[in-house]
Amino acid sequence: MLSIGIVGLPNVGKSTLFNALTKKGVPAENYPFCTIDPSVGIVPVPDDRLFKLSTMSKSEKTIPAVVEFVDIAGLVKGASEGAGLGNKFLSHIREVDAIIEVVRIFEDPNIIHVHAEVDPLFDIEVINFELAQGGIKKPTLYVLNTSEVAEKIKKDFISKLPSPYIEVDPIFGTGLDNLIKASYDLLNLITFFTTGKDESRAWTTVRGATAPIAGKSIHTDFRDKFIRAEVVAYDKLIEAGSFVKAKEKGWVRTEGKDYIVKDGDVIEFLI
């Protein structure tokens, strides 16, 4: 499972965002390899396609694709030289696959800013400097904590951002689904599905993966003993109403080990 670290200066809303995301969490029993750690959240990727497949197949279980979010201790200036929890911070961030950088762009006299004033571009410079000093280069998505922010401040700031961004208000929970989807894209992931009476499930693989590599997400046998895959596009399967009817219409294709899996493929692996 790929993971995303949530980083930022103290008091920018990192933990509020983490808590809002993990309220959407999924039962750990479906993912037995997960670490049970209060700072790690397994969050489902919103995808209406999965529920339509589950309804079509009358599946007993419906299991979404997931992204792991890690709430990493607040970073301070000098972290790369060991300031604050610097060394711990950098070791944790080396374990994740991508970074969400939470940036505070709201004023609140009750929440002290670590540098005594709200200056989002300066905050980003501090964080990016410390990451660079620590030798960390990962995909980054900026998350703008917009709680009660003035529109003019927001527009001026957004025009100068160096990377993709998402606006989120973690207090009211707005923007969370967009953030999860954007995180998934940040990791260059796509979704394919398996469906049947027992379960319908969304699986994750890297964009450009061949069928055996995608199959490894389910079980290593599907990579090592791969013979062929029966593949149908999600929309065609829904239009047909069942795998059997999709086969009758000639919409189910037999693909070999060189087939590149596409987002939305519904696959039956044969070994």
C-alpha positions in Angstrom: 0.0 0.0 0.0 1.3 3.4 -0.9 1.4 6.1 1.7 1.3 9.9 1.9 2.8 11.9 4.6 1.0 15.0 5.9 3.6 17.7 6.8 3.6 21.3 7.8 4.6 23.8 10.5 3.0 23.5 13.9 -0.5 25.0 14.2 -1.4 24.9 10.5 -4.2 22.3 10.9 -2.3 19.1 10.0 -3.9 17.0 12.8 -7.4 18.5 12.2 -7.0 17.4 8.5 -5.7 14.0 9.5 -8.6 13.5 11.9 -11.2 14.6 9.3 -9.7 12.2 6.7 -9.6 9.2 9.1 -13.2 9.7 10.1 -13.8 8.4 6.6 -11.5 5.4 7.4 -12.2 1.8 6.6 -12.3 -1.3 8.8 -8.7 -2.5 9.4 -9.8 -6.2 9.2 -10.0 -5.8 5.4 -6.4 -4.8 5.4 -4.6 -7.2 7.8 -1.1 -6.0 6.9 -1.8 -2.4 8.2 0.1 -1.1 11.1 -2.1 -0.2 14.1 -0.7 3.2 14.8 -2.7 6.3 15.9 -0.8 8.5 13.4 -1.6 6.2 10.4 -5.0 6.3 8.7 -6.3 4.0 6.0 -8.7 6.1 3.9 -11.0 4.8 1.1 -10.7 6.3 -2.4 -14.2 7.6 -3.3 -15.4 5.8 -6.5 -19.1 5.4 -7.5 -18.1 2.8 -10.0 -17.4 0.2 -7.3 -20.8 0.5 -5.7 -22.5 0.1 -9.1 -20.5 -3.0 -9.8 -21.4 -4.3 -6.3 -25.1 -3.7 -7.0 -24.9 -5.4 -10.4 -23.2 -8.5 -9.0 -25.2 -8.5 -5.7 -21.9 -8.8 -3.9 -21.8 -9.7 -0.2 -18.8 -7.4 0.4 -17.7 -4.1 -1.2 -14.1 -3.1 -0.6 -12.7 0.2 -1.8 -9.2 1.0 -2.9 -7.3 2.9 -0.2 -4.6 5.4 0.4 -2.6 5.4 3.7 -2.1 8.9 5.3 0.6 9.4 7.9 0.4 12.4 10.3 4.0 13.4 10.7 5.2 15.6 13.6 5.2 19.3 13.0 8.3 20.6 11.3 10.3 23.6 12.5 13.0 25.7 11.0 16.3 23.9 11.5 14.7 20.4 11.4 17.4 19.1 9.0 20.0 20.0 11.6 18.1 18.2 14.4 15.9 21.1 15.7 12.7 20.1 17.4 11.7 16.5 16.4 13.8 17.1 13.2 15.6 13.7 12.9 12.4 11.8 13.7 10.4 14.0 11.3 12.9 13.3 8.4 13.1 9.6 9.1 9.3 9.3 9.0 9.0 11.2 5.8 11.6 9.0 4.1 9.1 6.1 4.6 6.3 7.7 2.6 5.8 7.8 -1.2 4.5 11.4 -1.5 3.9 14.5 0.6 0.9 16.6 1.4 2.1 20.0 2.6 -0.5 21.7 4.7 -0.3 25.5 4.4 -2.2 27.8 6.7 -3.7 30.8 5.0 -6.1 31.9 7.7 -5.8 34.4 10.5 -6.8 33.3 14.0 -5.6 35.2 17.1 -6.4 32.1 19.2 -4.1 29.9 17.2 -0.5 31.2 17.5 1.5 31.0 14.3 5.0 29.6 14.8 6.6 32.6 13.1 4.1 35.1 14.7 2.5 36.0 11.4 0.7 34.2 8.6 2.9 34.2 5.6 2.1 31.1 3.5 4.9 31.5 0.9 7.5 31.9 3.7 6.2 28.8 5.4 6.5 26.8 2.2 10.1 28.0 1.7 10.9 26.9 5.3 9.4 23.4 4.8 10.9 22.9 1.3 14.3 24.0 2.4 14.3 21.5 5.3 13.1 18.7 3.0 15.8 19.5 0.5 18.5 19.7 3.2 17.3 16.3 4.4 17.7 14.9 0.8 14.0 14.4 0.4 12.6 14.8 -3.1 9.0 13.4 -3.5 5.8 14.4 -5.3 4.1 17.2 -3.4 0.5 18.4 -3.2 -0.2 21.6 -1.3 -3.3 21.6 0.8 -4.5 25.1 1.6 -6.3 25.3 5.0 -8.9 27.8 4.1 -10.7 28.1 7.4 -12.2 31.6 7.4 -9.6 32.9 4.9 -10.1 36.2 3.1 -10.6 35.7 -0.7 -8.0 38.4 -1.7 -5.3 36.8 0.4 -6.1 33.4 -1.1 -6.0 34.6 -4.7 -2.7 36.5 -4.3 -1.1 33.5 -2.7 -2.4 30.8 -5.1 -0.9 32.6 -8.1 2.6 32.1 -6.7 2.3 28.4 -5.7 5.1 26.1 -7.0 3.0 22.9 -7.2 -0.5 21.5 -7.6 -2.9 22.4 -4.7 -6.2 21.5 -3.2 -8.3 23.8 -1.0 -9.7 22.1 2.2 -11.5 23.2 5.2 -10.8 20.4 7.6 -13.2 21.8 10.3 -16.2 21.6 8.0 -14.9 18.6 6.0 -15.1 20.4 2.6 -12.7 19.3 -0.1 -11.7 16.0 1.5 -12.9 13.7 -1.4 -11.1 15.9 -3.9 -8.0 15.7 -1.7 -8.1 11.9 -1.6 -8.6 11.6 -5.4 -5.8 14.2 -5.9 -3.5 12.2 -3.6 -4.2 9.1 -5.6 -3.3 10.9 -8.9 -0.2 12.3 -7.2 1.0 8.7 -6.7 0.3 8.0 -10.4 -2.2 5.3 -9.5 -5.2 3.9 -11.3 -8.1 1.6 -10.2 -9.2 -1.7 -11.7 -11.9 -3.9 -10.4 -12.9 -7.5 -9.6 -16.5 -8.3 -9.1 -18.6 -11.3 -8.2 -21.1 -12.6 -5.7 -18.6 -12.9 -2.9 -17.2 -9.3 -3.3 -16.7 -6.4 -5.5 -13.3 -4.7 -4.9 -11.3 -1.8 -6.2 -7.6 -2.5 -6.6 -4.7 -0.1 -7.1 -1.9 -0.3 -9.5 0.6 2.1 -11.0 -0.4 3.7 -14.3 1.2 1.8 -17.2 1.3 -1.5 -15.4 1.0 -4.7 -17.4 -1.7 -7.3 -16.4 0.7 -9.5 -14.3 2.0 -6.5 -12.4 -1.5 -5.3 -11.7 -2.5 -8.8 -10.7 0.2 -8.8 -8.0 -2.0 -6.3 -6.1 -4.3 -9.2 -5.5 -1.9 -12.0 -5.1 1.7 -12.7 -6.2 0.4 -15.9 -8.0 -1.3 -13.6 -10.5 2.0 -12.2 -11.4 4.2 -15.4 -11.2 1.7 -17.9 -12.7 -0.2 -15.5 -15.0 -1.7 -17.2 -18.1 -4.2 -14.7 -19.4 -6.8 -12.1 -18.2 -10.4 -11.7 -19.2 -11.0 -7.9 -19.4 -14.0 -5.7 -19.9 -14.3 -1.9 -19.6 -16.4 -0.8 -16.6 -19.0 1.1 -18.6 -19.5 -1.8 -21.1 -20.0 -4.2 -18.2 -22.6 -2.0 -16.6 -24.3 -1.5 -19.9 -24.4 -5.3 -20.5 -25.7 -5.9 -16.9 -23.5 -9.0 -16.3 -20.2 -10.6 -17.2 -22.1 -13.3 -19.1 -24.1 -10.8 -21.2 -20.9 -8.7 -21.8 -19.3 -11.9 -23.2 -22.2 -12.6 -25.5 -21.8 -9.1 -26.9 -18.1 -9.6 -27.5 -17.1 -6.9 -25.0 -15.0 -9.2 -22.8 -11.4 -9.5 -24.3 -8.8 -12.1 -23.6 -5.5 -10.3 -22.9 -2.0 -11.6 -22.5 0.9 -10.6 -20.2 1.8 -7.6 -22.3 -1.6 -5.9 -21.8 -1.4 -2.5 -20.2 -4.2 -2.2 -17.6 -6.5 0.8 -18.0 -8.3 2.8 -15.3 -11.8 1.2 -14.9 -10.9 -2.2 -16.3 -12.9 -5.1 -14.7 -10.6 -8.1 -14.8 -10.7 -11.8 -14.1 -7.2 -13.3 -13.9 -6.5 -16.9 -15.0 -3.6 -18.8 -13.7 
